[in-house]
Structures are given as C-alpha cells and as structure tokens.
Amino acid sequence: MKKSSLITLLSLVLLVCFGADVYGQHNNLDLTGAWQKGPDDNRIVWINSEKHFSASVYNLKEKKFLGTCGGIWRVEGNTLVEMYEFNTVDPGKIGQEVRNEIEMKGDKLIIKAEGGNEEWTRVDNGAPGKLAGAWVITGRVNAGGVQKMTPGARKTMKILSGTRFQWIAYNSETKEFFGTGGGTYTTENGKYVEHIDFFSRDNSRVGMSLEFDFSLEDGHWHHKGLSSKGDPINEIWTKRERLGI
C-alpha cells in the first residue's frame, strides 16, 4: 500500500474511533440504521440501534479487519454524544464520551469533526430485516435444557440495522476485546442468512454465507444452526433495552 493511501486509511480509522460520532435522533432527524463511507479497500460502516452503535473499518478486497469501536449514544441539542464500551484503535478511550455536531441532507450525513467535515451515505433505515436492534446473548439450549446467561461487563453483542450486522465480544471493565465479525444479512421465511464481509479472528471466513433458523418468541431471538466452524449452535438473544443495559 502506498504511503499516502496508508495515511488516509489511518486517518479514517481515527475518525471512526476517536470522534466521528453519528448516532442518535435530533428533532426530525432519524439516524437509526446503517451508514457507510469509503470504497471496498477502505470501507467504514456504522450501525445504529435505538441506543447503541458499532462502527467497523475493513478492507473487503484483501479480507482485512482494521478496527472497531462502539457503545452507547444520546442526543443533547444538536450534539451527538457517544460513550465507548469497546475501541480497538485506542482502548484508553473506553468509558469516555465524545461529542460532535451533525447535519443531514437527504440520505447524506455531514459530520462536523475537528479535522473537517465528513460525508456519509445512508445504507438503510432499519428495514427490511426483522432483527434490527442491539442484542446480547442470554441463553444456550442444550440436551439439558436452557443454560441462562447474565450479561455483565463481559458480553457478546450483536447489533443489526435493516441489512447490516456486527457481533462483538468484549469486556468494558477490563477493556479487553475478544473478536468481531460482520457483513450483510437477510431474514426470509424463518431463515436468517449472514454474508460475512469481515472477521477479526480468521479472514478465511470472509465471503462465506451462513444460514440459520430464527424465530422471535416473547421478544427473544432464537438462533439455531451451524457456526462458521461448522459447530452446532442453539442460542437465545435479548435486546439490551429490554434488559436495561
């Protein structure tokens, strides 16, 4: 990679994880869903749920994961405030808040960041997928029944817009990051299908499509199928808002 291209890429990564905060609702602005910036070799995707967000930077052409950050957002006037729960670029930012003003023009989002304005394009507004939201794993089903799990500082979160998904395993207290992956998804005829665009642990999984059975029962997401390693999984996921976390 040329030196100028590398500098540009690093600047984008820093913008994502240090202060390009683009999540929330202000007056009639609805920023829920997914936003994107950059070509395939420098792609940045933000996913917004009602209160939580994630951002990922990756090189789709070379199957390289470059960085991720995310956490909780809120709106104060015309300022978007984000508090990081995970940040692979700078773990020292975890637990801190970052503020930026934004402006939306049609399907374009303008971030008034310290280094200059940045323009992002809306990917979706939370549709058509049936699983938009921020979910954490709360149970696994095995031969003995349901093994309940209580998310704490150490959690596995899956955040989805209407077409994009990202899962992240992390500990917000110890600032440890255990892995992430993401891409696009569909929900049709009881089937949840993931198409992997990035995977921090094993880039050979990029390009794979995984099909799972899914159902929504009493507000919980039941997720059953085979993992990217081919191992059987039968999981229960619950929205963070329902759990109050």
Backbone hydrogen bonds, N-H to C=O, Kabsch-Sander energy under -0.5 kcal/mol:
donor,donor_aa,acceptor,acceptor_aa,energy
6,L,2,K,-2.4
7,I,3,K,-2.3
8,T,4,S,-2.1
9,L,5,S,-2.5
10,L,6,L,-2.6
11,S,7,I,-2.1
12,L,8,T,-1.9
13,V,9,L,-2.4
14,L,10,L,-2.5
15,L,11,S,-2.1
16,V,12,L,-2.3
17,C,13,V,-2.4
18,F,14,L,-2.0
19,G,15,L,-1.2
20,A,15,L,-2.8
21,D,19,G,-1.7
22,V,20,A,-0.6
26,H,29,L,-0.5
29,L,26,H,-2.7
31,L,24,G,-1.0
31,L,29,L,-0.5
33,G,48,N,-1.8
34,A,124,D,-1.3
35,W,46,W,-2.0
36,Q,121,T,-2.3
37,K,44,I,-2.1
42,N,39,P,-1.4
43,R,40,D,-0.6
43,R,58,Y,-2.0
44,I,37,K,-2.6
45,V,56,S,-2.2
46,W,35,W,-2.5
47,I,54,S,-2.7
48,N,33,G,-3.3
49,S,52,H,-3.0
53,F,71,G,-1.9
54,S,47,I,-1.8
55,A,69,C,-2.7
56,S,45,V,-2.3
57,V,67,G,-2.7
58,Y,43,R,-2.3
59,N,64,K,-3.3
60,L,40,D,-2.9
60,L,58,Y,-0.7
63,K,59,N,-0.7
64,K,59,N,-2.2
66,L,57,V,-2.6
67,G,57,V,-1.5
69,C,55,A,-1.9
70,G,86,F,-2.1
71,G,53,F,-1.7
72,I,83,M,-2.2
73,W,51,K,-2.4
74,R,81,V,-2.1
76,E,79,T,-2.7
79,T,76,E,-2.0
80,L,100,N,-2.7
81,V,74,R,-2.8
81,V,79,T,-0.5
82,E,98,V,-2.3
83,M,72,I,-3.0
84,Y,82,E,-0.5
84,Y,96,Q,-1.9
85,E,70,G,-3.1
86,F,70,G,-1.8
88,T,68,T,-2.7
93,K,90,D,-2.3
94,I,91,P,-1.7
95,G,84,Y,-2.8
96,Q,93,K,-2.3
98,V,82,E,-2.2
100,N,80,L,-1.6
101,E,112,K,-0.6
102,I,78,N,-1.0
103,E,110,I,-2.1
105,K,108,K,-2.5
108,K,105,K,-1.9
109,L,120,W,-2.8
110,I,103,E,-3.9
111,I,109,L,-0.6
111,I,118,E,-2.8
112,K,101,E,-2.4
112,K,110,I,-0.6
113,A,111,I,-1.7
113,A,116,G,-0.8
116,G,113,A,-1.6
118,E,111,I,-1.8
120,W,109,L,-2.4
121,T,36,Q,-2.4
122,R,107,D,-2.8
123,V,34,A,-3.3
124,D,34,A,-1.3
129,G,162,G,-1.7
132,A,129,G,-0.5
133,G,160,L,-2.2
135,W,133,G,-0.6
135,W,158,K,-3.0
136,V,238,T,-2.6
137,I,156,T,-1.5
138,T,236,I,-2.9
139,G,236,I,-1.3
140,R,147,Q,-1.9
141,V,234,N,-3.1
142,N,140,R,-0.5
142,N,145,G,-3.0
145,G,142,N,-1.9
147,Q,140,R,-3.8
147,Q,145,G,-0.5
148,K,146,V,-0.8
149,M,138,T,-2.8
152,G,154,R,-1.3
155,K,153,A,-0.7
155,K,170,Y,-2.5
157,M,155,K,-0.5
157,M,168,I,-2.8
158,K,135,W,-2.8
159,I,166,Q,-3.0
160,L,133,G,-2.6
161,S,164,R,-2.4
165,F,183,G,-2.1
166,Q,159,I,-1.7
167,W,181,G,-2.5
168,I,157,M,-2.9
169,A,179,G,-2.5
170,Y,155,K,-2.2
171,N,176,E,-2.5
172,S,153,A,-1.9
175,K,171,N,-1.4
176,E,171,N,-0.8
178,F,169,A,-2.9
179,G,169,A,-1.1
181,G,167,W,-1.6
182,G,198,F,-2.1
183,G,165,F,-2.0
184,T,195,H,-1.8
185,Y,163,T,-2.3
186,T,193,V,-1.7
188,E,191,K,-2.2
191,K,188,E,-1.9
192,Y,212,F,-2.9
193,V,186,T,-2.2
193,V,191,K,-0.6
194,E,210,L,-2.7
195,H,184,T,-2.9
196,I,194,E,-0.5
196,I,208,M,-2.6
197,D,182,G,-3.0
198,F,182,G,-1.9
200,S,180,T,-2.7
205,R,202,D,-1.9
206,V,203,N,-1.2
207,G,196,I,-2.7
208,M,205,R,-2.1
210,L,194,E,-2.5
212,F,192,Y,-2.6
213,D,224,K,-3.1
214,F,190,G,-2.1
215,S,222,H,-1.4
217,E,215,S,-0.6
217,E,220,H,-2.7
220,H,217,E,-2.0
221,W,237,W,-2.9
222,H,215,S,-3.0
222,H,220,H,-0.6
223,H,221,W,-0.5
223,H,235,E,-2.7
224,K,213,D,-2.3
225,G,233,I,-2.3
226,L,211,E,-0.6
227,S,231,D,-3.1
230,G,227,S,-1.7
233,I,225,G,-3.0
235,E,223,H,-3.2
236,I,139,G,-2.8
237,W,221,W,-2.6
238,T,136,V,-2.6
239,K,219,G,-0.5
240,R,134,A,-2.7
243,L,239,K,-1.2
244,G,240,R,-1.2
245,I,240,R,-2.0
